Amino acid sequence: MIVGLFGEQSALKSKLFSFLTHRGFYPCSPENLAKLETDRNYVFENDQDSPGFLEDLNSRKVSIWLGDETSLSSGCDLVLHLDEAATQAEEKVSQLLLQRMRSQARPDWDEYFIRIAQVASMRSNCIKRKVGAVIVRDKRIISTGYNGTPRGTKNCNEGGCPRCNSLAGSGTRLEDCVCSHGEENAITQAAYHGTSVKGGTIYTTFAPCLMCTKMIINSGIQEVVYNVDYPLNEVVFKLFDQAGVRIRQHRLPG
C-alpha cells in the first residue's frame, strides 16, 4: 500500500506522516514510486494539489487530501480539513487503510504456482528457451525443475549443447539436443531425493512435449497446468486423455 498525503505543509499533515511511519509505513518520495518493493507499505508527502499521477498504481495507492476541498483539482480517497483533531483524523485514516488493505487481491493457487515456475525458469542454462516447472501435492511444492544440460556436464550457455549452440531451426536436429526439459528435471529431481510425485499436479511455463508427457503419465502425476501453449501438442492431449491425466491452460497476463 502506498499512501500519499497531499496539500500544503501543515501540523496535521506532519502528525499523520509521523503516525503512519510509526505504524510500519516506510517514508518514500513521489519520484521513486515505480521502484518501491511490493511487499511493504509506504507513505509520502506532496505539496501539489493533484494526485493524478497515482493512477498508475491501481489498487496499491491511497490519496489523502489535507485542506479545503475547493482547491482540490482531482478526486482523493479521503479529504481532511486542517482544523480537524489529529486523533479523529488518525481514526479516519486507519479505517480507510484497513478497509483497503484487507480487500487487496491475492493470486489464486494456479497463478501462484505458475509464477513460481516462472521464477524456476530463470535458473535455466538453455540458450534457446527457458522453461520452469513445479510439482505440487496438497498445495505444497515437492519438486522444481528447469531445462538445461544434465547434472555434472557443461552448461548449455557454456557451449554444452551442440544443437542449441548451432542455433538449429525450430523442430530440427532434436537428436543432437542434450538439454533436459523442465518437467523432466522436476520429475527426476523428485526421484533423486526419493520423493513420490504420485497424485500430484505439475505446473509448467510451457506445455509439455511428447517425451515429458510420457514421463508425467508414468510417474503418476494426475494434472498438468501450463502457461504457454505448445503448437504441436495434438498427440500429447490424446495421450493425456487416454491416461486419465487432466491438462489445462492457465495463461498469465502479459
NORNORJO-V468283 format. One line per field, one symbol per residue. ss: DSSP state (H for helix, E for strand, L for the rest). phi: phi as a letter, one per 20 degrees, with the letter a starting at -180 (. if undefined). Layout:
ss->???
phi->???
This chain:
ss->LEEEEELLLLHHHHHHHHHHHLLLEEELLHHHHHHLLLLLEEEEEELLLLLHHHHHHHHHEEEEEELLHHHLLLLLLEEELLLLLHHHHHHHHHHHHHHHHHLLLLLLHHHHHHHHHHHHHLLLLLLLLLLEEEEEELLEEEEEEELEELLLLLLHHHLLLLLHHHLLLLLLLHHHLLEELHHHHHHHHHHHLLLLLLLLEEEEEELLLHHHHHHHHHHLLLEEEEEELLLLLHHHHHHHHHHLLEEEELLLLL
phi->.cddddoffbffffffffgfffdneefbdffdffdffedcdcbbdbefecegffffelffdcdcddqfffeeebfcfbdcefefffffffffffffffffffdffdfffffgfffffffgffegdfeebdccbcdcclmcfdacbberffgndffgfdnfdfffedlffgndlffeedfeeffgfffffffgdmdfdgnecddcfbgfefffgfffffenfdbccceefefddffgffffffemefcbeceefn
